[in-house]
Amino acid sequence: MKLYNLSAGMNPRRVRIFLAEKGVSIPLHEVDVAKNENQTPEFLAINPMGKLPVLELDDGTILTESIAICRYIEARHPEPNMFGTTALETAQIEMWARRAELEMGLQVMHVFANLHPFWEGRIKQVKEYGELAREKLLQRMDWLNAELGNRAPEDREFLIAGRYTIADIILQCALIVGKACQVRIPDEHEHLANWFAGVTSRPTARA
Ligand SMILES: N[C@@H](CCC(=O)N[C@@H](CS)C(=O)NCC(=O)O)C(=O)O
């Protein structure tokens, strides 16, 4: 197997952390987006979207989409469980994963794409769109901080299920890119800040 990787990217980081939590090692092949290596005919033949991560299986099968890749790894390496065990827990983790991805991760991607200098001259940037996404992201941080604050203290360490799951990974990776785009967790959001400090101090956080 081979994982086509982009070290700084939000989505490849999800997969690297996930693999590290599972104790699974897959050779990485770095694709330098700054050098447009994701737009070469060779890479586009692998993923016509030109996006990372991509998992290439030993038989040549290609899997794209970070969460689909994580689900494949989960099925092959069930422990530690990251997607849920019971019907309820699986649904709750999915609920939090979708909140993390759609309510927050997506806004981070809009901020990054529309406001970050990396994309200047590479894609069409609409500053106002980026600013709106930044506002929405900050609103979601307000909501999440309040949500965590309303819980018993022992339930604030992880988003759901009382353990580290794919939902935590998705949000952690989003907020790392948020930081790089100058959208930091506001100082007064101690519950969200504590959650972030906890997940980013795990041994797998630098995977
Ligand atoms: N939904 C995809 C998103 C993949 C994605 O957008 N990857 C980014 C890196 S985080 C990328 O490759 N960007 C390069 C580009 O858009 O040119 C996933 O979850 O894997």
The ligand as an SDF file (V2000), in Angstrom:
LIG
                    3D

 20 19  0  0  0  0  0  0  0  0999 V2000
  -12.9370   15.5900    0.7890 N   0  0  0  0  0  0  0  0  0  0  0  0
  -11.5500   15.3140    0.5400 C   0  0  0  0  0  0  0  0  0  0  0  0
  -10.8200   16.6500    0.4520 C   0  0  0  0  0  0  0  0  0  0  0  0
   -9.4200   16.4890   -0.0690 C   0  0  0  0  0  0  0  0  0  0  0  0
   -8.7100   17.8410   -0.1510 C   0  0  0  0  0  0  0  0  0  0  0  0
   -9.3330   18.8890   -0.3940 O   0  0  0  0  0  0  0  0  0  0  0  0
   -7.3840   17.8100   -0.0040 N   0  0  0  0  0  0  0  0  0  0  0  0
   -6.5960   19.0210   -0.0720 C   0  0  0  0  0  0  0  0  0  0  0  0
   -5.5030   18.9740    0.9760 C   0  0  0  0  0  0  0  0  0  0  0  0
   -6.1510   19.0820    2.6000 S   0  0  0  0  0  0  0  0  0  0  0  0
   -5.9090   19.1020   -1.4190 C   0  0  0  0  0  0  0  0  0  0  0  0
   -5.4370   18.1150   -1.9060 O   0  0  0  0  0  0  0  0  0  0  0  0
   -5.8350   20.2900   -2.0110 N   0  0  0  0  0  0  0  0  0  0  0  0
   -5.1350   20.5050   -3.2230 C   0  0  0  0  0  0  0  0  0  0  0  0
   -5.9530   21.2710   -4.2230 C   0  0  0  0  0  0  0  0  0  0  0  0
   -7.1390   21.4990   -3.9740 O   0  0  0  0  0  0  0  0  0  0  0  0
   -5.3670   21.6410   -5.2430 O   0  0  0  0  0  0  0  0  0  0  0  0
  -10.9890   14.4070    1.6460 C   0  0  0  0  0  0  0  0  0  0  0  0
  -11.5900   14.3570    2.7320 O   0  0  0  0  0  0  0  0  0  0  0  0
   -9.9870   13.7250    1.4260 O   0  0  0  0  0  0  0  0  0  0  0  0
  1  2  1  0
  2  3  1  0
  2 18  1  0
  3  4  1  0
  4  5  1  0
  5  6  2  0
  5  7  1  0
  7  8  1  0
  8  9  1  0
  8 11  1  0
  9 10  1  0
 11 12  2  0
 11 13  1  0
 13 14  1  0
 14 15  1  0
 15 16  2  0
 15 17  1  0
 18 19  2  0
 18 20  1  0
M  END
$$$$
